[in-house]
Amino acid sequence: MKIVVVGAGEVGTHITSHLSQEGNDIIMVEQDPVRASQADRTLDAMTVQGNGASVSVLDAAGARGADMIVAVTDVDEVNIVACVSGKALGIPRRIARVKNVDYYRQGADRSMREVGVDLMINPDLVAALEIERLISLPGASDVSDFGNARVRMIGLYVSEEAPVLGKSLREVDSLFGVQPATVVSVVREGKTLIPDGDTVLQVGDHIFMVGRRAAMPTLMSLLGVYVEPAHYVMIVGAGPISRHLAGYLVDHKIQVKMVEVKREKAERVADELDKVMVLVGDGTDVELLESEGVKDVDAFIAASNDEETNIMSCLLARHLGAKKTISVIRRSNYVPLVPVVGIDAAVSVRLSTAAAIMKFCRRGEIVSFAQLKENEAEFLELVAHADNPITRKPLTDLNFPKGAIVGAIIRGKEVVIPRGDTQVEDGDRVVVFALPEAVEAVEKLFS
């Protein structure tokens, strides 16, 4: 595919790096000369310094004839106009990163499509949805849903008290009973393994399971992981992510307390969210956290605009007894540090946004997409068709790409946990875990 990426920030460079590794022809347009120069040195893409919203700049860069334009600068209006310009050049698929909720109001989204924006991605909403899933399973480090939420992927850390410690995955399977899930990946000392039945689980392993959503709480209990549903949540910061999240939690009868350091902002949000208690204060104030009962919260979410504040407040909340801590991270290079320092989960706004966009940039019919923050491995939900190579033989005879594994198959209303003799059928939705080097080969099986 030929793809135009407008904006060489973290989202743009992340998308470009992945798509270029998979053999796509990428044109990157960036107005800032320093960023453009850096992208030109570090990325396998043709980099053009100029205004990505300009038809003439895009045309001169060779955008005419591209399959897609993805506009991900920090300015909503630039991204929207870049898509409009892309439409003028005949680019058939156009995606914009847009934060301002006014553009999503009833009628506005249709107007956006009419002028040339096929899809708008709201980074704050994407991050809030990821936090919602993490709260729904308090003991999980990662949660993603597939197959209209019938299949769920979860990440878990193996602790010293875990009953599966020292057991092979074959033995763990016997604990699961009727095979409702598959362990598709083990991250150990920074390396990602595609496990087999003889893989023995060790302390600190970060394991990823795919299986029936309804079975996940039971499986987590068997693995010795806390699964009690959340009833009380504390949020630091009253920005867009926090407001999206608080609205969802209140709708689901979860008590929410919010801490915001700026009085004017706190008062405005308190008026907007009348069922949320909004306090004026510093999320790193130990006395405030103690007096407001942080030891009783089921989940503590730090979602301010300052990463250091988020990390510090999570560490304090953990020390004071919060059951689960989640930190919002702006810079993706902070993400690997989060589990090391003792925070349960991290949500990277930029990586979440990139993941939301990436599924539209793939070959084959991809329904859902998730990416691991540690190593950029991917979960893909792909639709199989009768003329795809994936449907021609049982999995064991397919010579499935090394570095990839089928985790689950959604067949109508049925969820199939595959084994070697399973054969993918026409119309199946297949959840595949793949390391970066295996993604292209997996896509070819569904093309």
C-alpha positions as CSV (number, residue, x, y, z in Angstrom):
1,M,0.0,0.0,0.0
2,K,1.0,3.6,-0.5
3,I,0.2,5.6,2.6
4,V,0.6,9.3,3.3
5,V,1.3,10.2,7.0
6,V,0.9,13.8,8.0
7,G,2.7,14.7,11.2
8,A,6.1,13.3,12.5
9,G,5.2,13.3,16.1
10,E,5.2,10.2,18.2
11,V,2.0,8.8,16.7
12,G,3.1,9.5,13.1
13,T,6.6,8.0,13.6
14,H,5.2,4.9,15.4
15,I,2.8,4.2,12.5
16,T,5.4,4.9,9.9
17,S,8.0,2.7,11.5
18,H,5.6,-0.3,11.6
19,L,4.0,0.2,8.2
20,S,7.4,0.7,6.4
21,Q,8.8,-2.5,8.0
22,E,5.9,-4.4,6.4
23,G,6.8,-3.2,2.9
24,N,4.4,-0.4,2.6
25,D,5.4,2.7,0.6
26,I,5.2,5.6,3.1
27,I,5.3,9.4,2.4
28,M,5.6,11.4,5.6
29,V,4.9,15.2,5.5
30,E,6.0,17.3,8.4
31,Q,6.0,21.1,8.6
32,D,8.5,21.5,11.4
33,P,12.0,21.3,9.8
34,V,13.7,19.7,12.9
35,R,11.1,17.0,13.1
36,A,11.2,16.4,9.4
37,S,15.0,16.1,9.4
38,Q,14.9,13.6,12.3
39,A,12.2,11.6,10.5
40,D,14.2,11.5,7.3
41,R,17.3,10.2,9.2
42,T,15.5,7.5,11.3
43,L,12.5,6.3,9.3
44,D,12.3,4.2,6.1
45,A,10.0,6.6,4.4
46,M,10.1,9.5,1.9
47,T,10.0,12.6,4.2
48,V,8.8,15.9,2.8
49,Q,9.1,19.1,4.8
50,G,6.0,21.2,4.3
51,N,2.3,21.9,5.2
52,G,0.5,18.6,5.1
53,A,-2.9,20.4,4.8
54,S,-1.8,21.9,1.5
55,V,-3.0,20.3,-1.8
56,S,0.1,21.5,-3.6
57,V,2.5,20.2,-1.0
58,L,0.8,16.8,-0.9
59,D,0.7,16.7,-4.7
60,A,4.4,17.6,-5.0
61,A,5.2,14.9,-2.4
62,G,3.6,12.3,-4.6
63,A,0.4,11.8,-2.6
64,R,-1.7,11.5,-5.7
65,G,-2.5,7.8,-6.2
66,A,-2.0,6.9,-2.6
67,D,-4.3,4.4,-1.0
68,M,-4.7,6.2,2.3
69,I,-3.9,9.4,4.1
70,V,-3.5,9.5,7.9
71,A,-3.3,12.9,9.5
72,V,-2.0,12.9,13.1
73,T,-0.5,16.3,13.9
74,D,-1.3,17.9,17.2
75,V,-3.8,20.3,15.5
76,D,-7.3,19.1,14.8
77,E,-7.9,21.6,12.0
78,V,-4.7,20.7,10.2
79,N,-5.6,17.0,10.3
80,I,-9.2,17.7,9.0
81,V,-8.0,19.9,6.1
82,A,-5.2,17.4,5.2
83,C,-8.0,14.8,4.7
84,V,-10.0,17.3,2.6
85,S,-6.9,17.9,0.5
86,G,-6.4,14.2,0.2
87,K,-9.9,13.8,-1.1
88,A,-9.2,16.5,-3.7
89,L,-6.2,14.4,-4.8
90,G,-8.3,11.2,-5.1
91,I,-7.0,9.4,-2.1
92,P,-9.8,6.9,-1.2
93,R,-9.3,6.4,2.5
94,R,-8.8,9.4,4.9
95,I,-8.2,9.2,8.7
96,A,-7.7,12.2,11.1
97,R,-6.8,12.4,14.7
98,V,-9.3,14.8,16.2
99,K,-9.6,15.7,20.0
100,N,-12.3,18.4,20.0
101,V,-15.6,16.8,20.9
102,D,-17.5,19.4,19.0
103,Y,-16.5,17.6,15.8
104,Y,-18.2,14.5,17.0
105,R,-21.6,16.0,17.9
106,Q,-24.7,14.8,16.1
107,G,-24.6,15.9,12.5
108,A,-21.0,17.1,12.7
109,D,-19.5,13.7,12.0
110,R,-21.7,13.3,8.9
111,S,-20.5,16.7,7.7
112,M,-16.9,15.6,8.3
113,R,-17.5,12.6,6.0
114,E,-19.0,14.7,3.4
115,V,-16.0,17.1,3.2
116,G,-13.5,14.2,3.2
117,V,-12.8,12.7,6.7
118,D,-13.8,9.0,6.6
119,L,-12.8,8.3,10.2
120,M,-12.0,10.5,13.2
121,I,-9.9,9.1,16.1
122,N,-10.3,10.8,19.4
123,P,-7.1,10.0,21.5
124,D,-8.7,10.9,24.8
125,L,-11.7,8.6,24.2
126,V,-9.5,5.8,23.0
127,A,-7.4,6.1,26.2
128,A,-10.5,6.3,28.4
129,L,-11.9,3.1,26.8
130,E,-8.6,1.3,27.5
131,I,-8.8,2.3,31.2
132,E,-12.4,1.2,31.4
133,R,-11.4,-2.3,30.3
134,L,-8.6,-2.4,32.8
135,I,-11.0,-1.4,35.6
136,S,-13.4,-4.2,34.5
137,L,-10.7,-6.8,35.4
138,P,-8.8,-5.3,38.3
139,G,-6.0,-7.9,38.3
140,A,-5.1,-7.6,34.7
141,S,-2.3,-5.5,33.2
142,D,-3.8,-5.5,29.7
143,V,-7.3,-6.0,28.4
144,S,-8.6,-6.0,24.8
145,D,-11.8,-7.4,23.4
146,F,-12.5,-9.1,20.1
147,G,-15.5,-10.7,18.3
148,N,-18.0,-8.1,19.6
149,A,-16.6,-8.6,23.1
150,R,-17.2,-12.4,23.0
151,V,-13.4,-13.0,23.1
152,R,-11.0,-11.2,25.5
153,M,-7.2,-10.9,25.7
154,I,-5.8,-10.3,29.1
155,G,-2.2,-9.8,30.4
156,L,-1.2,-11.0,33.9
157,Y,2.0,-11.1,35.9
158,V,3.0,-14.4,37.5
159,S,3.6,-13.7,41.2
160,E,5.4,-15.7,43.9
161,E,2.0,-16.9,45.3
162,A,0.5,-17.9,41.9
163,P,-0.6,-21.6,41.9
164,V,0.7,-21.9,38.3
165,L,4.3,-21.0,39.3
166,G,6.7,-23.7,38.2
167,K,4.0,-25.5,36.2
168,S,4.2,-26.2,32.4
169,L,1.4,-24.7,30.2
170,R,0.3,-28.3,29.6
171,E,-0.3,-28.6,33.4
172,V,-2.0,-25.2,33.4
173,D,-4.3,-26.4,30.7
174,S,-5.5,-29.1,33.0
175,L,-6.5,-26.5,35.6
176,F,-8.6,-24.7,32.9
177,G,-10.7,-27.7,32.2
178,V,-12.6,-27.5,28.9
179,Q,-9.9,-25.3,27.2
180,P,-11.7,-21.9,27.4
181,A,-8.4,-20.0,26.8
182,T,-5.0,-20.2,25.2
183,V,-1.8,-18.7,26.6
184,V,-0.4,-17.1,23.4
185,S,2.6,-15.2,24.7
186,V,5.0,-15.0,27.6
187,V,7.2,-11.9,28.1
188,R,10.3,-12.9,30.2
189,E,13.2,-10.6,30.9
190,G,12.3,-8.4,28.0
191,K,12.0,-11.2,25.5
192,T,8.7,-12.3,24.0
193,L,8.1,-16.1,23.7
194,I,5.5,-18.0,21.7
195,P,5.0,-20.7,24.3
196,D,4.3,-24.4,23.8
197,G,3.0,-27.1,26.2
198,D,6.4,-27.5,27.8
199,T,6.9,-23.8,28.7
200,V,7.2,-23.5,32.5
201,L,5.9,-20.3,34.1
202,Q,8.4,-18.3,36.3
203,V,8.0,-15.5,38.8
204,G,7.7,-12.2,36.9
205,D,6.5,-13.7,33.6
206,H,4.1,-11.4,31.9
207,I,1.6,-13.9,30.3
208,F,-1.1,-13.1,27.7
209,M,-4.2,-15.3,27.4
210,V,-7.0,-15.3,24.7
211,G,-10.3,-16.9,25.4
212,R,-14.0,-16.6,26.1
213,R,-14.7,-13.3,27.8
214,A,-17.1,-14.9,30.3
215,A,-14.5,-17.4,31.4
216,M,-11.8,-14.8,32.2
217,P,-12.7,-14.0,35.8
218,T,-12.7,-17.7,36.7
219,L,-9.4,-18.3,35.0
220,M,-7.8,-15.4,36.8
221,S,-9.0,-16.8,40.1
222,L,-7.4,-20.1,39.2
223,L,-4.2,-18.2,38.5
224,G,-4.3,-16.5,41.9
225,V,-5.2,-13.0,40.5
226,Y,-7.5,-10.5,42.2
227,V,-10.8,-10.3,40.2
228,E,-13.3,-8.5,42.5
229,P,-15.4,-6.0,40.5
230,A,-14.7,-2.3,41.1
231,H,-17.1,-0.3,43.3
232,Y,-15.0,2.7,44.2
233,V,-12.5,4.6,42.0
234,M,-10.4,7.6,42.5
235,I,-9.1,9.7,39.6
236,V,-6.3,12.3,39.6
237,G,-6.8,15.0,37.0
238,A,-10.0,16.5,35.5
239,G,-9.0,16.5,31.8
240,P,-10.9,15.0,28.9
241,I,-9.7,11.4,29.6
242,S,-10.9,11.7,33.2
243,R,-14.2,13.2,32.2
244,H,-14.9,10.5,29.6
245,L,-13.9,7.8,32.1
246,A,-15.9,9.2,35.1
247,G,-19.1,9.5,33.0
248,Y,-18.8,5.8,32.0
249,L,-18.1,4.6,35.6
250,V,-21.0,6.6,37.1
251,D,-23.3,5.1,34.4
252,H,-22.2,1.7,35.6
253,K,-23.0,2.5,39.3
254,I,-19.3,2.9,40.3
255,Q,-18.6,5.6,42.9
256,V,-16.0,8.1,41.6
257,K,-13.9,10.7,43.4
258,M,-11.8,13.1,41.4
259,V,-8.9,15.2,42.5
260,E,-7.9,18.3,40.5
261,V,-5.3,20.8,41.4
262,K,-6.9,23.8,39.6
263,R,-9.9,25.2,41.5
264,E,-11.6,26.7,38.4
265,K,-11.3,23.5,36.4
266,A,-12.5,21.4,39.4
267,E,-15.6,23.6,39.8
268,R,-16.4,23.4,36.1
269,V,-16.1,19.6,36.0
270,A,-18.2,19.3,39.3
271,D,-21.0,21.1,37.5
272,E,-20.7,18.9,34.4
273,L,-20.5,15.6,36.4
274,D,-23.0,16.1,39.2
275,K,-22.7,12.5,40.4
276,V,-18.9,12.7,40.8
277,M,-17.2,14.2,43.9
278,V,-14.5,16.6,42.7
279,L,-11.9,17.7,45.2
280,V,-9.5,20.6,44.8
281,G,-6.0,19.3,45.7
282,D,-2.7,17.8,44.6
283,G,-2.7,14.1,43.6
284,T,0.7,13.7,45.3
285,D,-0.5,15.0,48.6
286,V,-0.2,12.1,51.0
287,E,-2.5,13.6,53.6
288,L,-5.2,14.3,51.1
289,L,-5.0,10.8,49.7
290,E,-5.2,9.3,53.2
291,S,-8.0,11.5,54.3
292,E,-10.1,10.7,51.2
293,G,-9.8,7.0,51.7
294,V,-7.4,5.9,49.0
295,K,-6.7,2.7,50.9
296,D,-10.3,1.7,50.2
297,V,-10.4,2.3,46.4
298,D,-10.6,-0.6,44.0
299,A,-8.8,1.4,41.3
300,F,-6.7,4.5,41.4
301,I,-6.2,6.3,38.0
302,A,-3.7,9.1,37.5
303,A,-4.7,10.9,34.3
304,S,-3.3,14.4,34.7
305,N,-1.4,16.1,32.0
306,D,1.9,15.6,33.9
307,E,3.5,12.2,33.7
308,E,5.7,12.6,36.7
309,T,2.7,13.5,38.8
310,N,0.8,10.5,37.5
311,I,3.7,8.1,38.3
312,M,4.3,9.6,41.7
313,S,0.6,9.6,42.7
314,C,0.2,6.0,41.7
315,L,3.2,5.0,43.7
316,L,1.8,6.8,46.8
317,A,-1.6,5.3,46.2
318,R,-0.1,1.8,46.0
319,H,1.9,2.4,49.2
320,L,-1.2,3.6,51.0
321,G,-3.2,0.5,50.0
322,A,-5.0,1.1,46.7
323,K,-5.8,-2.3,45.1
324,K,-4.9,-1.3,41.6
325,T,-3.0,1.7,40.1
326,I,-3.2,2.9,36.5
327,S,-1.1,5.7,35.1
328,V,-1.7,7.6,32.0
329,I,1.6,8.1,30.1
330,R,2.2,10.6,27.3
331,R,5.7,9.5,26.3
332,S,5.9,5.9,25.2
333,N,9.5,5.4,26.4
334,Y,8.1,5.6,29.9
335,V,5.8,2.6,29.5
336,P,8.4,-0.1,30.2
337,L,9.3,1.5,33.5
338,V,5.8,1.3,34.9
339,P,5.7,-2.4,36.0
340,V,9.3,-2.1,37.2
341,V,8.5,0.6,39.7
342,G,5.3,-1.2,41.0
343,I,2.4,0.4,39.0
344,D,-0.1,-2.1,37.8
345,A,-0.8,-0.8,34.4
346,A,0.0,2.1,32.0
347,V,-2.0,3.6,29.3
348,S,-0.1,5.5,26.6
349,V,-2.3,8.0,24.9
350,R,-0.1,8.1,21.8
351,L,0.4,4.4,21.5
352,S,-3.4,3.7,22.0
353,T,-4.2,6.3,19.3
354,A,-1.6,4.7,16.9
355,A,-3.1,1.2,17.6
356,A,-6.6,2.5,16.9
357,I,-5.4,3.8,13.5
358,M,-3.2,0.9,12.6
359,K,-6.0,-1.6,11.9
360,F,-7.2,0.5,9.0
361,C,-3.7,0.3,7.4
362,R,-3.5,-3.4,7.1
363,R,-4.0,-5.9,4.3
364,G,-6.9,-8.4,4.7
365,E,-10.2,-7.6,6.5
366,I,-9.2,-6.6,10.0
367,V,-12.0,-6.1,12.5
368,S,-10.0,-5.4,15.7
369,F,-6.4,-4.6,16.6
370,A,-4.4,-4.4,19.8
371,Q,-0.7,-3.9,20.3
372,L,1.5,-4.8,23.3
373,K,3.2,-1.8,24.8
374,E,6.4,-3.7,25.7
375,N,7.4,-5.1,22.4
376,E,4.9,-3.9,19.7
377,A,3.7,-7.4,19.1
378,E,0.1,-7.4,17.8
379,F,-3.3,-9.0,18.2
380,L,-5.3,-9.0,15.0
381,E,-8.9,-10.1,14.5
382,L,-9.2,-11.0,10.8
383,V,-12.1,-12.3,8.8
384,A,-11.4,-15.4,6.8
385,H,-12.9,-16.0,3.3
386,A,-13.1,-19.1,1.2
387,D,-10.4,-18.0,-1.2
388,N,-7.9,-17.2,1.6
389,P,-5.0,-19.6,2.2
390,I,-5.9,-19.8,5.9
391,T,-9.0,-21.8,5.0
392,R,-7.3,-24.5,2.9
393,K,-5.9,-26.8,5.6
394,P,-6.0,-27.6,9.3
395,L,-3.7,-25.2,11.3
396,T,-1.1,-28.0,11.9
397,D,-0.6,-28.4,8.1
398,L,-0.6,-24.7,7.2
399,N,3.0,-24.0,8.0
400,F,1.7,-21.1,10.1
401,P,4.3,-18.2,10.3
402,K,6.9,-18.6,13.0
403,G,6.3,-15.9,15.7
404,A,2.5,-16.1,15.4
405,I,-0.3,-18.2,16.9
406,V,-4.0,-18.4,16.6
407,G,-5.6,-17.6,19.9
408,A,-9.3,-18.0,19.2
409,I,-11.9,-18.3,16.4
410,I,-15.3,-16.7,16.5
411,R,-17.7,-18.8,14.4
412,G,-21.2,-17.3,14.4
413,K,-22.2,-17.3,18.1
414,E,-19.6,-20.0,19.0
415,V,-16.0,-19.3,20.3
416,V,-13.6,-22.0,19.3
417,I,-10.3,-22.4,21.2
418,P,-8.2,-23.9,18.4
419,R,-5.9,-26.9,18.4
420,G,-3.7,-28.3,15.7
421,D,-6.5,-30.1,13.9
422,T,-8.8,-27.1,13.8
423,Q,-9.6,-25.8,10.3
424,V,-10.5,-22.2,9.7
425,E,-13.8,-21.8,7.8
426,D,-15.2,-19.2,5.5
427,G,-16.6,-16.3,7.5
428,D,-14.7,-17.1,10.7
429,R,-13.2,-14.2,12.6
430,V,-9.8,-15.3,13.8
431,V,-7.8,-13.7,16.6
432,V,-4.1,-14.0,15.9
433,F,-1.1,-13.0,18.1
434,A,1.9,-12.1,16.0
435,L,5.4,-10.7,16.6
436,P,6.3,-7.7,14.4
437,E,8.3,-9.8,12.0
438,A,5.4,-12.2,11.4
439,V,2.6,-9.8,10.8
440,E,3.1,-9.5,7.0
441,A,3.1,-13.3,6.6
442,V,-0.1,-13.6,8.7
443,E,-1.8,-10.9,6.6
444,K,-1.0,-12.9,3.4
445,L,-2.8,-15.9,4.8
446,F,-6.0,-13.8,5.0
447,S,-5.5,-12.0,1.6
